[in-house]
Amino acid sequence: MSSVVFQVVTAGYASYHELATVYGLEAAMNLIEIGQASEYNKRLKEEMEGKHP
């Protein structure tokens, strides 16, 4: 299993079946990028609100 598939499936962005039948590599990479940007923005917001050290 590739690291891209692993990241997408374990993060819950798509199932293995969806990756095999619906989404291609570019879509999988976009899902990972969206997740990373979302986590970054969440941490940034927490820092700005003083909730994160």
MMTF fields as JSON, N, C-alpha, C and O atoms, coordinates in Angstrom:
{
  "mmtfVersion": "1.0.0",
  "mmtfProducer": "UNKNOWN",
  "numBonds": 211,
  "numAtoms": 212,
  "numGroups": 53,
  "numChains": 1,
  "numModels": 1,
  "chainsPerModel": [1],
  "groupsPerChain": [53],
  "chainIdList": ["A"],
  "bondAtomList": [4, 2, 8, 6, 12, 10, 16, 14, 20, 18, 24, 22, 28, 26, 32, 30, 36, 34, 40, 38, 44, 42, 48, 46, 52, 50, 56, 54, 60, 58, 64, 62, 68, 66, 72, 70, 76, 74, 80, 78, 84, 82, 88, 86, 92, 90, 96, 94, 100, 98, 104, 102, 108, 106, 112, 110, 116, 114, 120, 118, 124, 122, 128, 126, 132, 130, 136, 134, 140, 138, 144, 142, 148, 146, 152, 150, 156, 154, 160, 158, 164, 162, 168, 166, 172, 170, 176, 174, 180, 178, 184, 182, 188, 186, 192, 190, 196, 194, 200, 198, 204, 202, 208, 206],
  "bondOrderList": [1, 1, 1, 1, 1, 1, 1, 1, 1, 1, 1, 1, 1, 1, 1, 1, 1, 1, 1, 1, 1, 1, 1, 1, 1, 1, 1, 1, 1, 1, 1, 1, 1, 1, 1, 1, 1, 1, 1, 1, 1, 1, 1, 1, 1, 1, 1, 1, 1, 1, 1, 1],
  "groupList": [{"groupName": "MET", "atomNameList": ["N", "CA", "C", "O"], "elementList": ["N", "C", "C", "O"], "formalChargeList": [0, 0, 0, 0], "bondAtomList": [1, 0, 2, 1, 3, 2], "bondOrderList": [1, 1, 2], "singleLetterCode": "M", "chemCompType": "L-PEPTIDE LINKING"}, {"groupName": "SER", "atomNameList": ["N", "CA", "C", "O"], "elementList": ["N", "C", "C", "O"], "formalChargeList": [0, 0, 0, 0], "bondAtomList": [1, 0, 2, 1, 3, 2], "bondOrderList": [1, 1, 2], "singleLetterCode": "S", "chemCompType": "L-PEPTIDE LINKING"}, {"groupName": "VAL", "atomNameList": ["N", "CA", "C", "O"], "elementList": ["N", "C", "C", "O"], "formalChargeList": [0, 0, 0, 0], "bondAtomList": [1, 0, 2, 1, 3, 2], "bondOrderList": [1, 1, 2], "singleLetterCode": "V", "chemCompType": "L-PEPTIDE LINKING"}, {"groupName": "PHE", "atomNameList": ["N", "CA", "C", "O"], "elementList": ["N", "C", "C", "O"], "formalChargeList": [0, 0, 0, 0], "bondAtomList": [1, 0, 2, 1, 3, 2], "bondOrderList": [1, 1, 2], "singleLetterCode": "F", "chemCompType": "L-PEPTIDE LINKING"}, {"groupName": "GLN", "atomNameList": ["N", "CA", "C", "O"], "elementList": ["N", "C", "C", "O"], "formalChargeList": [0, 0, 0, 0], "bondAtomList": [1, 0, 2, 1, 3, 2], "bondOrderList": [1, 1, 2], "singleLetterCode": "Q", "chemCompType": "L-PEPTIDE LINKING"}, {"groupName": "THR", "atomNameList": ["N", "CA", "C", "O"], "elementList": ["N", "C", "C", "O"], "formalChargeList": [0, 0, 0, 0], "bondAtomList": [1, 0, 2, 1, 3, 2], "bondOrderList": [1, 1, 2], "singleLetterCode": "T", "chemCompType": "L-PEPTIDE LINKING"}, {"groupName": "ALA", "atomNameList": ["N", "CA", "C", "O"], "elementList": ["N", "C", "C", "O"], "formalChargeList": [0, 0, 0, 0], "bondAtomList": [1, 0, 2, 1, 3, 2], "bondOrderList": [1, 1, 2], "singleLetterCode": "A", "chemCompType": "L-PEPTIDE LINKING"}, {"groupName": "GLY", "atomNameList": ["N", "CA", "C", "O"], "elementList": ["N", "C", "C", "O"], "formalChargeList": [0, 0, 0, 0], "bondAtomList": [1, 0, 2, 1, 3, 2], "bondOrderList": [1, 1, 2], "singleLetterCode": "G", "chemCompType": "PEPTIDE LINKING"}, {"groupName": "TYR", "atomNameList": ["N", "CA", "C", "O"], "elementList": ["N", "C", "C", "O"], "formalChargeList": [0, 0, 0, 0], "bondAtomList": [1, 0, 2, 1, 3, 2], "bondOrderList": [1, 1, 2], "singleLetterCode": "Y", "chemCompType": "L-PEPTIDE LINKING"}, {"groupName": "HIS", "atomNameList": ["N", "CA", "C", "O"], "elementList": ["N", "C", "C", "O"], "formalChargeList": [0, 0, 0, 0], "bondAtomList": [1, 0, 2, 1, 3, 2], "bondOrderList": [1, 1, 2], "singleLetterCode": "H", "chemCompType": "L-PEPTIDE LINKING"}, {"groupName": "GLU", "atomNameList": ["N", "CA", "C", "O"], "elementList": ["N", "C", "C", "O"], "formalChargeList": [0, 0, 0, 0], "bondAtomList": [1, 0, 2, 1, 3, 2], "bondOrderList": [1, 1, 2], "singleLetterCode": "E", "chemCompType": "L-PEPTIDE LINKING"}, {"groupName": "LEU", "atomNameList": ["N", "CA", "C", "O"], "elementList": ["N", "C", "C", "O"], "formalChargeList": [0, 0, 0, 0], "bondAtomList": [1, 0, 2, 1, 3, 2], "bondOrderList": [1, 1, 2], "singleLetterCode": "L", "chemCompType": "L-PEPTIDE LINKING"}, {"groupName": "ASN", "atomNameList": ["N", "CA", "C", "O"], "elementList": ["N", "C", "C", "O"], "formalChargeList": [0, 0, 0, 0], "bondAtomList": [1, 0, 2, 1, 3, 2], "bondOrderList": [1, 1, 2], "singleLetterCode": "N", "chemCompType": "L-PEPTIDE LINKING"}, {"groupName": "ILE", "atomNameList": ["N", "CA", "C", "O"], "elementList": ["N", "C", "C", "O"], "formalChargeList": [0, 0, 0, 0], "bondAtomList": [1, 0, 2, 1, 3, 2], "bondOrderList": [1, 1, 2], "singleLetterCode": "I", "chemCompType": "L-PEPTIDE LINKING"}, {"groupName": "LYS", "atomNameList": ["N", "CA", "C", "O"], "elementList": ["N", "C", "C", "O"], "formalChargeList": [0, 0, 0, 0], "bondAtomList": [1, 0, 2, 1, 3, 2], "bondOrderList": [1, 1, 2], "singleLetterCode": "K", "chemCompType": "L-PEPTIDE LINKING"}, {"groupName": "ARG", "atomNameList": ["N", "CA", "C", "O"], "elementList": ["N", "C", "C", "O"], "formalChargeList": [0, 0, 0, 0], "bondAtomList": [1, 0, 2, 1, 3, 2], "bondOrderList": [1, 1, 2], "singleLetterCode": "R", "chemCompType": "L-PEPTIDE LINKING"}, {"groupName": "PRO", "atomNameList": ["N", "CA", "C", "O"], "elementList": ["N", "C", "C", "O"], "formalChargeList": [0, 0, 0, 0], "bondAtomList": [1, 0, 2, 1, 3, 2], "bondOrderList": [1, 1, 2], "singleLetterCode": "P", "chemCompType": "L-PEPTIDE LINKING"}],
  "groupTypeList": [0, 1, 1, 2, 2, 3, 4, 2, 2, 5, 6, 7, 8, 6, 1, 8, 9, 10, 11, 6, 5, 2, 8, 7, 11, 10, 6, 6, 0, 12, 11, 13, 10, 13, 7, 4, 6, 1, 10, 8, 12, 14, 15, 11, 14, 10, 10, 0, 10, 7, 14, 9, 16],
  "groupIdList": [1, 2, 3, 4, 5, 6, 7, 8, 9, 10, 11, 12, 13, 14, 15, 16, 17, 18, 19, 20, 21, 22, 23, 24, 25, 26, 27, 28, 29, 30, 31, 32, 33, 34, 35, 36, 37, 38, 39, 40, 41, 42, 43, 44, 45, 46, 47, 48, 49, 50, 51, 52, 53],
  "secStructList": [7, 7, 2, 2, 2, 2, 2, 2, 2, 2, 2, 6, 1, 1, 7, 2, 2, 2, 2, 2, 2, 6, 7, 7, 2, 2, 2, 2, 2, 2, 2, 2, 2, 2, 2, 2, 2, 2, 2, 2, 2, 2, 2, 2, 2, 2, 2, 2, 6, 6, 7, 7, 7],
  "xCoordList": [0.852, 0.0, 0.902, 1.862, 0.591, 1.42, 1.137, 0.106, 2.057, 1.878, 0.71, 0.045, 0.458, -0.669, -1.981, -2.842, -2.129, -3.337, -3.477, -4.565, -2.401, -2.419, -2.892, -3.763, -2.338, -2.705, -4.171, -4.867, -4.641, -6.028, -7.004, -7.982, -6.741, -7.66, -7.649, -8.713, -6.476, -6.421, -6.958, -7.452, -6.868, -7.426, -8.943, -9.612, -9.477, -10.923, -11.413, -12.614, -10.507, -10.908, -11.606, -12.459, -11.262, -11.871, -11.575, -10.623, -12.4, -12.155, -11.2, -10.967, -10.666, -9.789, -10.558, -10.021, -11.795, -12.626, -12.803, -12.706, -13.062, -13.208, -11.929, -11.978, -10.787, -9.516, -9.298, -8.736, -9.733, -9.524, -10.509, -10.214, -11.684, -12.714, -13.14, -13.591, -13.002, -13.532, -12.433, -12.407, -11.532, -10.512, -9.214, -8.863, -8.518, -7.194, -6.123, -6.414, -4.896, -3.768, -3.856, -3.602, -4.21, -4.283, -5.338, -5.105, -6.481, -7.53, -7.066, -7.333, -6.37, -5.86, -4.866, -4.902, -3.99, -3.024, -3.739, -3.34, -4.792, -5.568, -6.242, -6.298, -6.755, -7.367, -6.357, -6.674, -5.152, -4.1, -3.766, -3.629, -3.634, -3.299, -4.392, -4.096, -5.634, -6.747, -6.706, -6.911, -6.441, -6.355, -5.225, -5.387, -4.072, -2.925, -3.209, -2.872, -3.824, -4.149, -5.169, -5.081, -6.124, -7.132, -6.506, -6.833, -5.612, -4.933, -4.049, -4.0, -3.358, -2.511, -3.374, -3.041, -4.471, -5.351, -5.947, -6.106, -6.281, -6.812, -5.79, -6.118, -4.535, -3.481, -3.225, -3.045, -3.208, -2.983, -4.077, -3.799, -5.316, -6.435, -6.302, -6.539, -5.919, -5.742, -4.634, -4.77, -3.546, -2.451, -2.897, -2.545, -3.674, -4.14, -5.124, -5.231, -5.839, -6.796, -6.15, -6.807, -4.863, -4.144, -4.422, -4.195, -4.914, -5.243, -4.129, -4.228, -3.084, -1.998, -0.682, -0.454, 0.179, 1.447, 2.346, 3.438],
  "yCoordList": [-1.169, 0.0, 1.237, 1.313, 2.18, 3.384, 4.305, 4.189, 5.21, 6.152, 7.096, 7.547, 7.398, 8.27, 7.589, 8.196, 6.332, 5.573, 5.487, 5.701, 5.178, 5.069, 6.365, 6.341, 7.486, 8.775, 9.101, 9.543, 8.891, 9.228, 8.347, 8.843, 7.059, 6.128, 6.313, 6.368, 6.409, 6.536, 7.877, 7.975, 8.906, 10.208, 10.245, 11.155, 9.249, 9.195, 10.039, 10.285, 10.486, 11.325, 10.518, 11.05, 9.246, 8.359, 6.92, 6.644, 6.02, 4.604, 4.043, 4.655, 2.882, 2.225, 1.951, 2.112, 1.543, 1.269, 2.538, 2.489, 3.666, 4.927, 5.296, 5.766, 5.087, 5.399, 4.504, 4.942, 3.261, 2.308, 2.505, 2.136, 3.087, 3.156, 4.564, 4.77, 5.53, 6.865, 7.909, 8.643, 7.966, 9.003, 8.523, 7.347, 9.425, 9.132, 9.679, 10.168, 9.586, 10.046, 11.54, 11.967, 12.332, 13.78, 14.126, 14.985, 13.472, 13.723, 13.309, 14.004, 12.176, 11.724, 12.731, 13.035, 13.242, 14.247, 15.526, 16.158, 15.903, 17.079, 16.876, 17.804, 15.675, 15.386, 15.532, 16.082, 15.042, 15.177, 16.641, 17.083, 17.389, 18.814, 19.587, 20.453, 19.285, 19.94, 19.635, 20.522, 18.385, 17.995, 18.702, 19.149, 18.804, 19.48, 20.961, 21.518, 21.597, 23.022, 23.24, 24.214, 22.344, 22.45, 22.33, 23.109, 21.365, 21.193, 22.398, 22.841, 22.921, 24.098, 25.282, 25.982, 25.499, 26.621, 26.459, 27.441, 25.222, 24.958, 25.318, 25.98, 24.874, 25.202, 26.698, 27.256, 27.345, 28.785, 29.532, 30.466, 29.113, 29.743, 29.539, 30.465, 28.321, 28.045, 28.909, 29.411, 29.082, 29.929, 31.373, 32.048, 31.84, 33.228, 33.443, 34.546, 32.392, 32.494, 32.176, 32.24, 31.833, 31.545, 30.178, 29.956, 29.25, 27.91, 26.91, 25.761, 27.32, 26.396, 27.033, 28.214, 26.268, 26.855, 27.31, 27.82],
  "zCoordList": [0.0, 0.0, 0.0, 0.766, -0.845, -0.922, 0.258, 0.921, 0.504, 1.609, 1.332, 2.265, 0.061, -0.293, 0.085, 0.722, -0.309, 0.029, 1.541, 2.076, 2.226, 3.682, 4.32, 5.19, 3.908, 4.498, 4.256, 5.17, 3.045, 2.705, 3.48, 4.039, 3.514, 4.169, 5.685, 6.302, 6.293, 7.754, 8.241, 9.364, 7.411, 7.786, 7.602, 8.09, 6.894, 6.69, 5.534, 5.414, 4.681, 3.546, 2.465, 1.755, 2.327, 1.34, 1.74, 2.469, 1.254, 1.525, 0.47, -0.572, 0.764, -0.212, -1.501, -2.597, -1.368, -2.547, -3.382, -4.608, -2.732, -3.463, -4.197, -5.333, -3.555, -4.212, -5.422, -6.426, -5.335, -6.424, -7.57, -8.707, -7.285, -8.319, -8.729, -9.856, -7.828, -8.095, -8.266, -9.253, -7.298, -7.273, -7.904, -7.808, -8.537, -9.073, -8.141, -7.05, -8.589, -7.775, -7.487, -6.36, -8.483, -8.264, -7.213, -6.362, -7.267, -6.278, -4.887, -3.907, -4.802, -3.512, -2.946, -1.753, -3.782, -3.336, -2.894, -1.916, -3.615, -3.231, -1.879, -1.072, -1.623, -0.33, 0.804, 1.859, 0.582, 1.593, 1.816, 2.957, 0.741, 0.858, 1.587, 2.411, 1.293, 1.976, 3.467, 4.295, 3.801, 5.21, 5.929, 7.065, 5.267, 5.875, 6.082, 7.127, 5.1, 5.223, 6.334, 7.081, 6.44, 7.491, 8.873, 9.769, 9.059, 10.347, 10.674, 11.821, 9.674, 9.887, 10.323, 11.279, 9.624, 9.967, 11.352, 12.078, 11.729, 13.06, 14.128, 15.112, 13.93, 14.903, 14.963, 16.046, 13.821, 13.778, 14.532, 15.284, 14.325, 15.03, 16.537, 17.313, 16.955, 18.376, 18.974, 20.09, 18.241, 18.721, 18.864, 19.831, 17.899, 17.942, 19.083, 19.619, 19.451, 20.548, 21.893, 22.932, 21.873, 23.096, 23.677, 24.866, 22.858, 23.334, 23.095, 23.527, 22.424, 22.082, 22.511, 22.251, 23.161, 23.628, 22.504, 22.754]
}
